[in-house]
Structure formats: structure tokens, C-alpha cells
Amino acid sequence: MAVDKQTLALLACPLCKGKLVWYAEKQELVCRGDQLAYAIENDIPVLMASKARHLDQAELAQVPS
């Protein structure tokens, strides 16, 4: 699944309300500010902080801008 630009523009991090970035390699939405990755399940973004995956600096550097 790919997230189109229009949909991506509507989505925000549930914690900081910041912009999310599509990380195609991992099929996740990433919040750079909180260093969290949100999964996509059945083509639906799971935007719950309790289910997000924390990213370390090395992995965060691999996420496209």
C-alpha cells in the first residue's frame, strides 16, 4: 500500500500534531518530532501512540524527507 500525497497531507501525529512522512520501505508513517513509526493495517493507518514503534537515530536517518 502507498499513501497518496493528498491523504498524507490530512494525517498528523496524534501526540504532537506534526507532519507524518511515508516510509515506503517499512510501509509506515513516521513522525520525526516524536521519533515514532505508525503501522498500516488493512490499508488503514493505526495512529495510536501506544501501538507506535520508537525509532532510533540510525533508523530515523533512513526515513525520506
C-alpha positions as CSV (number, residue, x, y, z in Angstrom):
1,M,0.0,0.0,0.0
2,A,1.2,3.5,-0.7
3,V,-0.2,6.7,0.9
4,D,-1.0,9.3,-1.6
5,K,0.1,12.9,-1.1
6,Q,-3.5,14.2,-0.6
7,T,-4.2,11.7,2.2
8,L,-0.8,12.3,3.8
9,A,-1.5,16.0,4.0
10,L,-4.6,15.3,6.1
11,L,-2.9,13.0,8.6
12,A,-1.0,14.2,11.7
13,C,0.8,12.6,14.6
14,P,-1.7,12.1,17.4
15,L,0.9,13.2,20.0
16,C,2.4,16.4,18.6
17,K,0.0,17.0,15.7
18,G,3.1,17.3,13.4
19,K,3.5,16.2,9.9
20,L,3.9,12.5,9.1
21,V,6.3,11.1,6.5
22,W,5.6,8.0,4.4
23,Y,8.4,5.4,4.9
24,A,7.7,3.1,1.9
25,E,10.5,0.7,2.8
26,K,8.8,-0.3,6.1
27,Q,5.2,0.6,5.0
28,E,4.9,3.0,8.0
29,L,4.0,6.6,8.7
30,V,6.8,8.4,10.6
31,C,6.7,11.4,13.0
32,R,10.2,12.8,13.0
33,G,9.5,15.0,16.1
34,D,8.4,12.2,18.3
35,Q,10.6,9.6,16.5
36,L,7.6,7.2,16.2
37,A,6.5,4.9,13.4
38,Y,2.9,4.1,12.9
39,A,1.8,0.9,11.2
40,I,-0.6,0.5,8.3
41,E,-3.0,-2.4,8.9
42,N,-5.5,-3.5,6.2
43,D,-4.8,-0.2,4.4
44,I,-5.7,1.9,7.5
45,P,-3.2,3.9,9.4
46,V,-3.0,2.9,13.1
47,L,-2.4,6.3,14.6
48,M,-2.3,5.3,18.3
49,A,0.8,6.2,20.2
50,S,0.5,3.1,22.3
51,K,0.9,0.9,19.2
52,A,3.7,3.1,17.6
53,R,7.2,1.8,17.2
54,H,10.0,4.0,18.5
55,L,12.8,4.8,16.0
56,D,16.5,5.2,17.0
57,Q,18.6,7.9,15.4
58,A,20.1,5.5,12.8
59,E,16.7,4.3,11.5
60,L,15.3,7.9,11.6
61,A,18.1,9.0,9.3
62,Q,17.0,6.4,6.7
63,V,13.4,7.9,6.5
64,P,13.0,10.1,3.5
65,S,12.3,13.8,4.0
